[in-house]
Amino acid sequence: MSAALERVAERLGPRARRHVPLGPLTTYRVGGPAELFVTVEDDEALAAVAAAVRAERVPTLVVGRGSNLLVADAGFRGVAVQLAGVFEAVAIDGPTVTAGGAASLPVVARQTAAAGLTGFEWAVGVPGSIGGAVRMNAGGHGSDMAATLRRVHLVDLVTGEDGWVAAAALDLDYRRSSVRPAQVVARAELGLATGDRAASEATIAEIVRWRRAHQPGGQNAGSVFTNPPGDSAGRLVEVAGAKGLRIGTAHVSTKHANFIQADEGGSADDIRRLMLAVQARVLAEAGVALHPETRLVGFDDEPFHPHPELEGE
């Protein structure tokens, strides 16, 4: 461990744990450890982590629910931060919903539907966190975060800035935003509409049914590649003959070609090699360069950029 990381560990004391496996915190369930791991349960603890990171200028990774994250087998040489505690809370005040960055999207979807609100039903099918969903403008079933997001509470691990930012300032677009890697999404405020509880819960049930029918379960991280304009990544992968392709302990799903499945006890590096092989096939067959939707950390071909461009989620 570097001297800077040792100093961070000293500053954070028992909050910082060493060599914590990150694989179990992702839906792929593969990948190596973080040299330091910190669970942050309140704003005071988040401020302490931000101060330590800023002082020592070490790489930092914010881990949500790991549904869009692939960590190399070699792990992450920095401080991994996971929000918990107060950041999992959901408060509903009329049509205004304030959810912590660690709140589960399916939980927020079900709670808002039960409160007679509509506009967030789509999120029941996305097994991620509010923070990760803001960062990548997650979406599905005809909607996304941009449709209801009003503002977010951001804490910048580099500058120390801490405050609310309007959604209009986040440059939200298809699976992207201007939220920088070093900015932690502590909370998000949503503006929903008054609806009918029974209708919203029926919509949620249909979304769950559809996803079970059309998408694989098991160890995967959902869609691997973003859809090119006017086309489907899954269609392109299938046309290129990569459906079912296997490399080591990873294979392209035979149920949905834009999903990669990991074997139990498998290798993150195998998944990455398979992603590259699929990209090469699609480029050769269709002339289309597919771009990963999956967030890659710790791979040689996806170098980690240290402070001041810290990685995060």
Secondary structure, DSSP 4 states (H G I P E B T S, - for coil): --HHHHHHHHHHGGGEEEEEESGGGSSS----EEEEEEEE-SHHHHHHHHHHHHHHT--EEEE-SSTTEEE-TT-EEEEEEEE-GGGG-EEEETTEEEEETT-BHHHHHHHHHHTTEES-GGGGG--SBHHHHHHHT-EETTEEGGGTEEEEEEEETTT--EEEEEGGGG--BTTB-S--TTEEEEEEEEE-EE--HHHHHHHHHHHHHHHHHHS--SS--S-SBPPPTTS-HHHHHHHTT-TT-EETTEEE-SS-TT-EEEPTT--HHHHHHHHHHHHHHHHHHH-----B-SEEESBTTB----TTS----
